Amino acid sequence: MTQPVSDRGEMLAQMSPQLDPVRYCFVVISPDIAPQALGAAIATFREDEGVTAIVPESVARELGDDGPSMARITLMVHSSLEGVGLTAAVSGALADAGIACNMVAAFHHDHAFVPAARGEDALAILERLSADQG
């Protein structure tokens, strides 16, 4: 297993963003959709208002959800949970291009969810951001 990277410049230089071909939706879990949605979820988060799950768009549509379709870009660097600046740099670069970004951090990688129609644009921006660090 690789050691997590915590230096901002190194995290950016090594982020190697990859665009997932699957599109996703953020859905609110209700009892009637819980088994199917949670079984397909790649992530969940509990808030005071309820549970949100990130599911493949095909599942969201089957469940009757018509929320926005999102592209997932995974930053392949094993970023430290205590690393500072990766999320700010990524979301800032995308914001400068007018691209909405929802960041999700997991143990090994960070994931940027952007509007599906802007996925390729966002990937190119993050690739340039990474290359500029090298």
DSSP file (Angstrom, degrees, kcal/mol; ACC not computed):
  #  RESIDUE AA STRUCTURE BP1 BP2  ACC     N-H-->O    O-->H-N    N-H-->O    O-->H-N    TCO  KAPPA ALPHA  PHI   PSI    X-CA   Y-CA   Z-CA
    1    1 A M              0   0    0      0, 0.0     2,-0.1     0, 0.0     0, 0.0   0.000 360.0 360.0 360.0 139.1    0.0    0.0    0.0
    2    2 A T        -     0   0    0      1,-0.1     3,-0.0     3,-0.0     0, 0.0  -0.393 360.0-109.8 -75.5 154.4    1.3    3.5   -0.8
    3    3 A Q        -     0   0    0     -2,-0.1    75,-0.2     1,-0.1    -1,-0.1  -0.642  40.0-103.8 -81.1 140.6    1.9    6.0    1.8
    4    4 A P        -     0   0    0      0, 0.0     2,-0.4     0, 0.0    75,-0.2  -0.354  30.2-132.3 -65.7 144.9   -0.6    8.9    1.9
    5    5 A V  B     +a   79   0A   0     73,-2.9    75,-3.1     1,-0.1    78,-0.2  -0.836  29.3 169.9 -99.2 132.8    0.7   12.2    0.4
    6    6 A S        +     0   0    0     -2,-0.4    78,-0.9    73,-0.2     2,-0.3   0.602  44.4 102.3-118.0 -17.7    0.1   15.3    2.5
    7    7 A D     >  -     0   0    0      1,-0.1     4,-2.9    76,-0.1     5,-0.2  -0.539  68.1-138.6 -71.4 129.0    2.1   18.0    0.8
    8    8 A R  H  > S+     0   0    0     -2,-0.3     4,-2.4     1,-0.2     5,-0.2   0.916 100.7  47.5 -56.1 -49.7   -0.2   20.3   -1.3
    9    9 A G  H  > S+     0   0    0      1,-0.2     4,-2.5     2,-0.2    -1,-0.2   0.895 114.3  47.0 -60.9 -41.2    2.2   20.5   -4.3
   10   10 A E  H  > S+     0   0    0      2,-0.2     4,-2.3     1,-0.2    -1,-0.2   0.890 109.9  53.0 -68.9 -39.4    2.8   16.8   -4.3
   11   11 A M  H  < S+     0   0    0     -4,-2.9     4,-0.4     1,-0.2    -2,-0.2   0.934 113.8  43.5 -60.3 -44.5   -0.9   16.0   -4.0
   12   12 A L  H >< S+     0   0    0     -4,-2.4     3,-0.9    -5,-0.2     4,-0.3   0.920 114.0  49.5 -67.2 -43.7   -1.6   18.2   -7.0
   13   13 A A  H 3< S+     0   0    0     -4,-2.5     3,-0.3     1,-0.2    -1,-0.2   0.851 119.5  38.2 -63.9 -34.3    1.3   16.9   -9.1
   14   14 A Q  T 3< S+     0   0    0     -4,-2.3    -1,-0.2     1,-0.2    -2,-0.2   0.326  83.0 105.4 -98.9   7.3    0.4   13.2   -8.4
   15   15 A M    <   -     0   0    0     -3,-0.9    61,-1.9    -4,-0.4    62,-0.7   0.788  52.0-172.2 -67.9 -26.3   -3.4   13.5   -8.6
   16   16 A S        -     0   0    0     -3,-0.3    60,-0.7    -4,-0.3   111,-0.1   0.866  21.7-141.9  40.0  65.1   -3.7   11.8  -12.0
   17   17 A P        -     0   0    0      0, 0.0     2,-0.4     0, 0.0    58,-0.2  -0.271  17.8-164.6 -63.4 140.1   -7.4   12.6  -12.4
   18   18 A Q  E     -B   74   0B   0     56,-2.2    56,-2.6    -3,-0.1     2,-0.6  -0.992  13.9-137.3-129.4 130.1   -9.5    9.9  -14.1
   19   19 A L  E     -B   73   0B   0     -2,-0.4    54,-0.2    54,-0.2   101,-0.0  -0.752  18.0-138.0 -88.5 122.4  -13.0   10.4  -15.5
   20   20 A D  E     -     0   0B   0     52,-2.8    52,-0.4    -2,-0.6    -1,-0.0  -0.617   4.9-143.2 -76.1 132.9  -15.4    7.5  -14.6
   21   21 A P  E    S+     0   0B   0      0, 0.0     2,-0.3     0, 0.0    -1,-0.1   0.714  78.8  87.8 -71.2 -18.3  -17.6    6.6  -17.6
   22   22 A V  E    S-     0   0B   0     50,-0.1    50,-0.6    34,-0.0     2,-0.3  -0.590  73.5-140.6 -80.0 140.8  -20.6    5.9  -15.3
   23   23 A R  E     -B   71   0B   0     -2,-0.3    34,-3.3    48,-0.1    35,-0.4  -0.782  20.0-158.8-100.5 149.4  -22.8    8.9  -14.5
   24   24 A Y  E     -BC  70  56B   0     46,-2.9    46,-3.1    -2,-0.3     2,-0.3  -0.820  11.1-155.9-128.4 161.8  -24.2    9.4  -10.9
   25   25 A C  E     - C   0  55B   0     30,-2.6    30,-2.5    -2,-0.3     2,-0.6  -0.980  20.2-128.6-134.3 148.8  -27.0   11.1   -9.1
   26   26 A F  E     - C   0  54B   0     42,-0.4     2,-0.4    -2,-0.3    28,-0.2  -0.880  36.9-177.4 -92.9 123.3  -27.3   12.3   -5.5
   27   27 A V  E     - C   0  53B   0     26,-3.0    26,-2.9    -2,-0.6     2,-0.5  -0.939  28.0-125.6-126.5 147.3  -30.6   10.9   -4.1
   28   28 A V  E     - C   0  52B   0     -2,-0.4     2,-0.5    24,-0.2    24,-0.2  -0.780  33.4-125.8 -87.9 131.0  -32.4   11.3   -0.8
   29   29 A I        +     0   0    0     22,-3.1    22,-0.5    -2,-0.5    -1,-0.0  -0.661  31.0 177.2 -85.3 125.5  -33.1    7.9    0.7
   30   30 A S    >>  -     0   0    0     -2,-0.5     4,-1.4    20,-0.1     3,-1.4  -0.846  44.7-103.5-117.1 160.5  -36.7    7.2    1.7
   31   31 A P  T 34 S+     0   0    0      0, 0.0     3,-0.2     0, 0.0    -1,-0.0   0.835 117.7  57.6 -54.1 -35.4  -37.9    3.9    3.1
   32   32 A D  T 34 S+     0   0    0      1,-0.2     4,-0.2     2,-0.1    -3,-0.0   0.758 117.9  30.5 -71.4 -23.2  -39.5    2.8   -0.2
   33   33 A I  T <> S+     0   0    0     -3,-1.4     4,-2.9     2,-0.1     5,-0.4   0.472  90.9 101.8-109.8  -3.6  -36.3    3.1   -2.2
   34   34 A A  H  X S+     0   0    0     -4,-1.4     4,-2.8     1,-0.2     5,-0.4   0.882  79.0  49.3 -52.8 -50.9  -33.8    2.3    0.5
   35   35 A P  H  > S+     0   0    0      0, 0.0     4,-1.5     0, 0.0    -1,-0.2   0.939 119.3  36.7 -59.1 -47.5  -33.0   -1.4   -0.4
   36   36 A Q  H  > S+     0   0    0     -4,-0.2     4,-1.1     2,-0.2    -2,-0.2   0.933 121.3  45.1 -71.0 -44.7  -32.4   -0.7   -4.1
   37   37 A A  H  X S+     0   0    0     -4,-2.9     4,-1.1     1,-0.2     3,-0.5   0.938 115.8  44.6 -66.4 -47.2  -30.6    2.7   -3.6
   38   38 A L  H  < S+     0   0    0     -4,-2.8    -1,-0.2    -5,-0.4     3,-0.2   0.846 110.0  56.6 -68.6 -31.5  -28.4    1.7   -0.8
   39   39 A G  H  < S+     0   0    0     -4,-1.5    -1,-0.2    -5,-0.4    -2,-0.2   0.782 115.6  37.1 -67.4 -26.2  -27.5   -1.6   -2.5
   40   40 A A  H  < S+     0   0    0     -4,-1.1    -1,-0.2    -3,-0.5    -2,-0.2   0.515  91.6 120.2-100.5  -8.2  -26.3    0.4   -5.5
   41   41 A A     <  -     0   0    0     -4,-1.1    14,-0.2    -3,-0.2     3,-0.1  -0.261  43.9-167.9 -66.2 140.2  -24.7    3.4   -3.7
   42   42 A I  S    S+     0   0    0     12,-3.0     2,-0.3     1,-0.3    -1,-0.1   0.555  80.9   6.6 -95.8 -13.0  -21.0    4.2   -4.0
   43   43 A A  E     -D   54   0B   0     11,-0.9    11,-2.6     2,-0.0    -1,-0.3  -0.971  62.5-167.2-162.0 152.1  -21.3    6.6   -1.0
   44   44 A T  E     -D   53   0B   0     -2,-0.3     2,-0.3     9,-0.2     9,-0.2  -0.970   1.4-168.5-138.4 156.1  -23.8    7.7    1.6
   45   45 A F  E     -D   52   0B   0      7,-2.3     7,-2.7    -2,-0.3     2,-0.5  -0.965  14.3-142.5-147.9 130.8  -23.9   10.5    4.1
   46   46 A R  E     +D   51   0B   0     -2,-0.3     2,-0.3     5,-0.2     5,-0.2  -0.818  25.5 172.1 -96.2 125.6  -26.2   11.0    7.0
   47   47 A E  E >   -D   50   0B   0      3,-3.1     3,-1.1    -2,-0.5    -2,-0.0  -0.751  50.1 -98.3-119.5 170.7  -27.4   14.6    7.7
   48   48 A D  T 3  S+     0   0    0     -2,-0.3     3,-0.1     1,-0.3    -1,-0.0   0.851 125.0  51.8 -56.9 -33.7  -30.0   15.9   10.2
   49   49 A E  T 3  S-     0   0    0      1,-0.2     2,-0.3    -3,-0.0    -1,-0.3   0.625 125.1 -79.8 -81.1 -13.5  -32.5   16.0    7.3
   50   50 A G  E <   - D   0  47B   0     -3,-1.1    -3,-3.1     2,-0.0     2,-0.4  -0.947  60.0 -44.2 146.3-167.0  -31.9   12.4    6.2
   51   51 A V  E     - D   0  46B   0    -22,-0.5   -22,-3.1    -2,-0.3     2,-0.4  -0.859  40.6-160.3-106.3 132.9  -29.5   10.1    4.3
   52   52 A T  E     -CD  28  45B   0     -7,-2.7    -7,-2.3    -2,-0.4     2,-0.4  -0.899   8.8-168.4-106.8 139.9  -28.1   11.0    0.9
   53   53 A A  E     -CD  27  44B   0    -26,-2.9   -26,-3.0    -2,-0.4     2,-0.6  -0.962  18.7-139.6-125.6 146.9  -26.7    8.3   -1.4
   54   54 A I  E     +CD  26  43B   0    -11,-2.6   -12,-3.0    -2,-0.4   -11,-0.9  -0.937  36.8 169.4-103.9 117.3  -24.7    8.7   -4.6
   55   55 A V  E     -C   25   0B   0    -30,-2.5   -30,-2.6    -2,-0.6   -14,-0.1  -0.863  42.6 -83.0-127.3 157.3  -26.0    6.1   -7.0
   56   56 A P  E >>  -C   24   0B   0      0, 0.0     4,-2.1     0, 0.0     3,-0.7  -0.315  43.4-118.8 -55.3 143.5  -25.5    5.3  -10.7
   57   57 A E  H 3> S+     0   0    0    -34,-3.3     4,-2.7     1,-0.3     5,-0.2   0.862 112.9  60.1 -55.2 -38.3  -27.8    7.5  -12.8
   58   58 A S  H 3> S+     0   0    0    -35,-0.4     4,-1.9     1,-0.2    -1,-0.3   0.891 107.0  46.0 -59.5 -39.0  -29.5    4.4  -14.2
   59   59 A V  H <> S+     0   0    0     -3,-0.7     4,-1.8     2,-0.2    -1,-0.2   0.919 110.6  52.8 -68.8 -43.7  -30.6    3.4  -10.7
   60   60 A A  H  <>S+     0   0    0     -4,-2.1     5,-2.7     1,-0.2    -2,-0.2   0.914 110.1  48.1 -58.3 -42.7  -31.7    6.9   -9.9
   61   61 A R  H ><5S+     0   0    0     -4,-2.7     3,-1.5     1,-0.2    -1,-0.2   0.897 108.1  54.1 -67.2 -39.4  -33.9    7.0  -13.0
   62   62 A E  H 3<5S+     0   0    0     -4,-1.9    -1,-0.2     1,-0.3    -2,-0.2   0.844 107.8  52.0 -60.0 -32.7  -35.4    3.6  -12.2
   63   63 A L  T 3<5S-     0   0    0     -4,-1.8    -1,-0.3    -5,-0.1    -2,-0.2   0.436 123.1-107.4 -84.6   0.5  -36.3    5.0   -8.7
   64   64 A G  T < 5S+     0   0    0     -3,-1.5     2,-0.4     1,-0.3    -3,-0.2   0.575  70.5 144.6  86.5   9.6  -38.0    8.0  -10.3
   65   65 A D      < -     0   0    0     -5,-2.7    -1,-0.3    -6,-0.2    -2,-0.1  -0.675  27.2-177.0 -83.7 133.1  -35.4   10.6   -9.4
   66   66 A D        +     0   0    0     -2,-0.4     3,-0.1    -3,-0.1    -1,-0.1   0.039  34.2 136.2-117.4  26.4  -34.8   13.3  -12.0
   67   67 A G        -     0   0    0      1,-0.2   -40,-0.0   -41,-0.1    -2,-0.0  -0.096  65.5 -64.7 -66.5 171.2  -32.0   15.1  -10.3
   68   68 A P        -     0   0    0      0, 0.0     2,-0.4     0, 0.0   -42,-0.4  -0.233  47.3-120.9 -63.9 145.0  -28.9   16.2  -12.2
   69   69 A S        -     0   0    0    -44,-0.1    47,-2.6    -3,-0.1     2,-0.4  -0.714  32.7-160.7 -84.2 132.2  -26.5   13.8  -13.8
   70   70 A M  E     -BE  24 115B   0    -46,-3.1   -46,-2.9    -2,-0.4     2,-0.4  -0.911  13.5-141.7-120.6 142.9  -23.0   14.0  -12.4
   71   71 A A  E     -BE  23 114B   0     43,-3.5    43,-2.4    -2,-0.4     2,-0.5  -0.809  20.1-140.0 -95.1 142.5  -19.6   12.9  -13.7
   72   72 A R  E     - E   0 113B   0    -50,-0.6   -52,-2.8   -52,-0.4     2,-0.6  -0.914  14.2-170.1-106.9 127.0  -17.1   11.5  -11.2
   73   73 A I  E     -BE  19 112B   0     39,-2.8    39,-3.0    -2,-0.5     2,-0.5  -0.972  12.1-153.8-112.7 118.4  -13.5   12.4  -11.5
   74   74 A T  E     -BE  18 111B   0    -56,-2.6   -56,-2.2    -2,-0.6     2,-0.8  -0.794   9.3-141.5 -94.3 130.0  -11.3   10.4   -9.1
   75   75 A L  E     - E   0 110B   0     35,-2.9    35,-0.7    -2,-0.5     4,-0.3  -0.823  14.1-156.6 -89.0 110.9   -8.0   11.9   -8.0
   76   76 A M        +     0   0    0    -61,-1.9   -60,-0.2    -2,-0.8   -61,-0.2   0.569  57.8 107.3 -74.7  -9.5   -5.8    8.9   -8.0
   77   77 A V  S    S-     0   0    0    -62,-0.7     2,-1.8   -66,-0.2    33,-0.3  -0.451  78.9-122.1 -64.6 139.3   -3.2   10.3   -5.6
   78   78 A H        -     0   0    0    -75,-0.2   -73,-2.9    -2,-0.1    31,-0.2  -0.651  42.1-165.3 -81.6  86.2   -3.5    8.6   -2.2
   79   79 A S  B     -a    5   0A   0     -2,-1.8   -73,-0.2    29,-0.8     2,-0.1  -0.500  18.8-113.3 -80.0 142.5   -4.1   11.9   -0.4
   80   80 A S    >   -     0   0    0    -75,-3.1     3,-1.5    -2,-0.2    -1,-0.1  -0.449  14.3-130.5 -70.3 143.5   -3.7   12.1    3.3
   81   81 A L  T 3  S+     0   0    0      1,-0.3    -1,-0.1    -2,-0.1   -75,-0.1   0.695 114.0  48.9 -65.2 -17.4   -6.9   12.8    5.3
   82   82 A E  T 3  S+     0   0    0      2,-0.1    -1,-0.3     0, 0.0   -76,-0.1   0.327  84.0 122.6-103.3   5.5   -4.8   15.5    7.0
   83   83 A G    <   -     0   0    0     -3,-1.5     2,-0.5   -78,-0.2   -76,-0.1  -0.395  53.7-141.3 -67.2 145.9   -3.5   17.0    3.7
   84   84 A V        +     0   0    0    -78,-0.9   -76,-0.1     1,-0.1    -2,-0.1  -0.937  67.1  13.7-115.9 127.4   -4.2   20.7    3.3
   85   85 A G  S  > S+     0   0    0     -2,-0.5     4,-2.5   -78,-0.0     5,-0.2   0.179  82.9 104.3 109.0 -16.5   -5.2   22.4    0.0
   86   86 A L  H  > S+     0   0    0      2,-0.2     4,-2.6     1,-0.2     5,-0.2   0.960  87.8  43.8 -64.1 -50.7   -6.1   19.7   -2.5
   87   87 A T  H  > S+     0   0    0      1,-0.2     4,-2.8     2,-0.2     5,-0.3   0.912 115.3  49.5 -60.0 -43.7   -9.9   20.2   -2.2
   88   88 A A  H  > S+     0   0    0      1,-0.2     4,-2.2     2,-0.2    -1,-0.2   0.912 112.6  46.8 -63.7 -42.8   -9.4   24.0   -2.4
   89   89 A A  H  X S+     0   0    0     -4,-2.5     4,-2.3     2,-0.2    -2,-0.2   0.922 116.4  44.0 -66.0 -44.3   -7.2   23.9   -5.4
   90   90 A V  H  X S+     0   0    0     -4,-2.6     4,-2.1    -5,-0.2     5,-0.2   0.964 118.3  41.7 -66.3 -53.2   -9.4   21.5   -7.3
   91   91 A S  H  X S+     0   0    0     -4,-2.8     4,-2.5    -5,-0.2    -1,-0.2   0.863 115.1  52.9 -66.0 -33.9  -12.7   23.2   -6.5
   92   92 A G  H  X S+     0   0    0     -4,-2.2     4,-2.4    -5,-0.3    -1,-0.2   0.920 108.4  48.8 -65.8 -44.5  -11.1   26.6   -7.1
   93   93 A A  H  X S+     0   0    0     -4,-2.3     4,-0.7     1,-0.2    -2,-0.2   0.896 115.1  45.2 -62.4 -40.1   -9.8   25.7  -10.5
   94   94 A L  H ><>S+     0   0    0     -4,-2.1     5,-2.8     2,-0.2     3,-0.6   0.892 111.0  53.0 -71.2 -39.2  -13.2   24.3  -11.5
   95   95 A A  H ><5S+     0   0    0     -4,-2.5     3,-2.0     1,-0.2    -2,-0.2   0.901 102.9  58.1 -61.6 -40.3  -15.0   27.3  -10.0
   96   96 A D  H 3<5S+     0   0    0     -4,-2.4    -1,-0.2     1,-0.3    -2,-0.2   0.782 108.2  47.3 -60.3 -26.0  -12.8   29.7  -12.1
   97   97 A A  T <<5S-     0   0    0     -4,-0.7    -1,-0.3    -3,-0.6    -2,-0.2   0.339 121.5-109.0 -95.3   5.0  -14.1   27.8  -15.2
   98   98 A G  T < 5S+     0   0    0     -3,-2.0     2,-0.6     1,-0.2    -3,-0.2   0.780  72.2 141.2  74.5  27.1  -17.7   28.1  -14.0
   99   99 A I      < -     0   0    0     -5,-2.8    -1,-0.2    -8,-0.1    -2,-0.2  -0.908  49.8-131.6-108.0 121.1  -18.0   24.4  -13.2
  100  100 A A        -     0   0    0     -2,-0.6     2,-0.4    -3,-0.1    -5,-0.0  -0.381  27.5-166.5 -64.2 146.0  -19.9   23.3  -10.1
  101  101 A C        -     0   0    0     13,-0.1     2,-0.6    -2,-0.1    13,-0.2  -0.982  19.1-168.9-144.8 127.0  -18.0   20.8   -8.0
  102  102 A N  E     -F  113   0B   0     11,-2.6    11,-2.6    -2,-0.4     2,-0.3  -0.964  20.9-153.2-113.9 113.3  -19.1   18.5   -5.2
  103  103 A M  E     -F  112   0B   0     -2,-0.6     2,-0.4     9,-0.2     9,-0.2  -0.687  12.6-174.2 -91.9 137.8  -16.1   17.0   -3.5
  104  104 A V  E     -F  111   0B   0      7,-2.7     7,-2.6    -2,-0.3     2,-0.5  -0.992   9.4-157.0-129.2 123.2  -16.2   13.6   -1.6
  105  105 A A  E     +F  110   0B   0     -2,-0.4     5,-0.2     5,-0.2     2,-0.2  -0.855  13.8 176.6-102.1 133.4  -13.2   12.4    0.3
  106  106 A A        -     0   0    0      3,-2.6    -2,-0.0    -2,-0.5     5,-0.0  -0.594  48.5 -85.2-118.2-174.2  -12.7    8.8    1.0
  107  107 A F  S    S+     0   0    0     -2,-0.2   -26,-0.1     1,-0.2     3,-0.1   0.915 122.1  20.1 -63.3 -45.1   -9.8    7.0    2.7
  108  108 A H  S    S+     0   0    0      1,-0.2   -29,-0.8   -30,-0.1     2,-0.3   0.817 126.8  19.3 -95.6 -34.2   -7.6    6.6   -0.3
  109  109 A H        -     0   0    0    -31,-0.2    -3,-2.6     2,-0.0     2,-0.3  -0.904  61.0-126.8-139.5 160.8   -8.8    9.2   -2.9
  110  110 A D  E     -EF  75 105B   0    -35,-0.7   -35,-2.9   -33,-0.3     2,-0.4  -0.827  24.8-154.5-103.6 150.0  -10.8   12.3   -3.3
  111  111 A H  E     -EF  74 104B   0     -7,-2.6    -7,-2.7    -2,-0.3     2,-0.6  -0.992   4.0-154.8-130.8 130.2  -13.6   12.4   -5.9
  112  112 A A  E     -EF  73 103B   0    -39,-3.0   -39,-2.8    -2,-0.4     2,-0.6  -0.922   7.2-159.6-105.4 122.5  -15.0   15.5   -7.7
  113  113 A F  E     +EF  72 102B   0    -11,-2.6   -11,-2.6    -2,-0.6   -41,-0.2  -0.911  20.7 169.8-102.6 121.9  -18.6   15.3   -8.9
  114  114 A V  E     -E   71   0B   0    -43,-2.4   -43,-3.5    -2,-0.6   -13,-0.1  -0.863  47.5 -72.4-127.4 158.7  -19.3   17.8  -11.7
  115  115 A P  E >   -E   70   0B   0      0, 0.0     3,-2.3     0, 0.0     4,-0.3  -0.296  47.3-125.2 -52.8 133.8  -22.2   18.2  -14.0
  116  116 A A  G >  S+     0   0    0    -47,-2.6     3,-1.5     1,-0.3     4,-0.3   0.839 108.3  59.6 -53.9 -38.2  -22.1   15.4  -16.5
  117  117 A A  G 3  S+     0   0    0    -48,-0.3    -1,-0.3     1,-0.3     4,-0.2   0.690 109.8  43.9 -66.1 -16.8  -22.1   17.8  -19.5
  118  118 A R  G <> S+     0   0    0     -3,-2.3     4,-2.9     1,-0.1    -1,-0.3   0.268  80.9 107.2-109.3   9.2  -18.9   19.4  -18.2
  119  119 A G  H <> S+     0   0    0     -3,-1.5     4,-2.4    -4,-0.3     5,-0.2   0.910  81.6  44.4 -56.9 -48.8  -17.0   16.2  -17.3
  120  120 A E  H  > S+     0   0    0     -4,-0.3     4,-2.2     2,-0.2    -1,-0.2   0.899 114.4  50.3 -64.9 -40.5  -14.5   16.3  -20.1
  121  121 A D  H  > S+     0   0    0      2,-0.2     4,-2.1     1,-0.2    -2,-0.2   0.933 111.7  48.1 -60.9 -46.1  -13.9   20.0  -19.5
  122  122 A A  H  X S+     0   0    0     -4,-2.9     4,-2.4     1,-0.2    -2,-0.2   0.903 109.5  52.8 -63.1 -41.6  -13.3   19.5  -15.8
  123  123 A L  H  X S+     0   0    0     -4,-2.4     4,-2.4    -5,-0.2    -1,-0.2   0.929 108.9  49.6 -59.6 -45.6  -10.9   16.6  -16.5
  124  124 A A  H  X S+     0   0    0     -4,-2.2     4,-2.1     1,-0.2    -1,-0.2   0.892 110.2  50.8 -61.6 -40.6   -8.9   18.8  -18.9
  125  125 A I  H  X S+     0   0    0     -4,-2.1     4,-2.4     1,-0.2    -1,-0.2   0.919 112.2  46.3 -63.0 -44.0   -8.7   21.6  -16.3
  126  126 A L  H  X S+     0   0    0     -4,-2.4     4,-2.2     2,-0.2    -2,-0.2   0.851 109.7  53.9 -70.3 -33.9   -7.5   19.1  -13.5
  127  127 A E  H  X S+     0   0    0     -4,-2.4     4,-2.5    -5,-0.2    -1,-0.2   0.907 111.1  46.3 -64.3 -40.8   -5.0   17.6  -15.8
  128  128 A R  H  X S+     0   0    0     -4,-2.1     4,-2.4     2,-0.2    -2,-0.2   0.914 110.4  53.2 -66.0 -42.5   -3.5   21.0  -16.5
  129  129 A L  H  < S+     0   0    0     -4,-2.4     4,-0.5     1,-0.2    -2,-0.2   0.909 112.2  45.2 -58.1 -43.0   -3.6   21.9  -12.8
  130  130 A S  H >X S+     0   0    0     -4,-2.2     3,-1.3     1,-0.2     4,-0.5   0.927 112.1  50.8 -66.4 -46.1   -1.6   18.7  -12.1
  131  131 A A  H >< S+     0   0    0     -4,-2.5     3,-1.1     1,-0.3    -2,-0.2   0.841 102.2  61.4 -62.9 -33.7    0.9   19.3  -15.0
  132  132 A D  T 3< S+     0   0    0     -4,-2.4    -1,-0.3     1,-0.2    -2,-0.2   0.691 100.1  56.3 -66.8 -17.6    1.5   22.8  -13.8
  133  133 A Q  T <4        0   0    0     -3,-1.3    -1,-0.2    -4,-0.5    -2,-0.2   0.663 360.0 360.0 -85.1 -17.6    2.9   21.4  -10.5
  134  134 A G    <<        0   0    0     -3,-1.1    -1,-0.2    -4,-0.5    -2,-0.2   0.442 360.0 360.0 -84.0 360.0    5.5   19.2  -12.2
